Amino acid sequence: MDIGNNAISFLLYGAAALFALGVILSLLARAGKNDGDDKADQLEKALPGAQCAQCGYPGCRAYAEAMANGTAACNKCTPGGQDTIDTLASILGVSVPADESEDAIFAPRTVAIIHESLCTGCTKCTRHCPVDAIRGERRVVHTVMENECIGCNECVNKCPEKCIEMVRLEPTIANFNWELHPIRFKGTNWCHSPSS
């Protein structure tokens, strides 16, 4: 009987010690967590998660960390659009920066195309498309819906047949980037109110 009580006491004291150690480690982890990591987590959650690298970083996490460190602007996420840029700016506590790439205003979108003669209908591209822009059944040739494709390149990376290619659309009225920003001329005032 005495051995049983000692074993129970040992287990209870051991469990209490492990619980106390867990609480201490948890408190230390929270205290040691960098504020930049918290901000990077918030920024990553605000990003669409397409992992497309159109921002110039290898994925959404790397871009979020660069923004949190102050080495990247918050206007680089093409798939997210203006709503995402506004959210990122709000998290960072900055105003939305002007688009630095003036040539990008006139560049038509980049989208995926599937070379139908090579497609086997394996459906790997459809499973990894973040916006469901690829249509097709198993063992049937797939098609990319151009107006839904965000150009994230995920399907190209996942296609085992290497039958998907990213192409820049020819500029037409339908795919032209109409979200032009106003051009400001420095040193001139074009809006004169009539003097009375």
ZIDA-V922990 format. One line per field, one symbol per residue. ss: DSSP state (a for helix, b for strand, c for the rest). phi: phi as a letter, one per 30 degrees, with the letter a starting at -180 (. if undefined). psi: psi as a letter, one per 40 degrees, with the letter a starting at -180 (. if undefined). Layout:
ss = ???
phi = ???
psi = ???
This chain:
ss = caaaaaaaaaaaaaaaaaaaaaaaaaaaaaaaccaaaaaaaaaaaacccccccccccccaaaaaaaaaacccccccccccaaaaaaaaaaaacccccccccaaaaccccbbbbbcccccccccaaaaacccccbbcccccccbbcccccccccaaaaacccccbbbbbcccccccccccccccccccccccccccc
phi = .dddddddddddddddddddddddddddddddddddddddddddddddidhdiddjcdaddddddddddicbdcccddddidddddddddddibddddddcddddcdddcbdbcdddcdcididdddcddchccclcdibecbcdedcdcididdddcdddhccbcbddddbddcdddddcdcccdibbdccdddc
psi = dddddddddddddddddddddddddddddddehiddddddddddddiefefeeeeeieidddddddddeeeiiefegdddaddddddddddefiihiihdgddedehiihiiihhdeehefeeddddeheefehiiiheihiihhdeehefeeddddehdefehihihihhiddeigegiiihhhieiheghhhi.
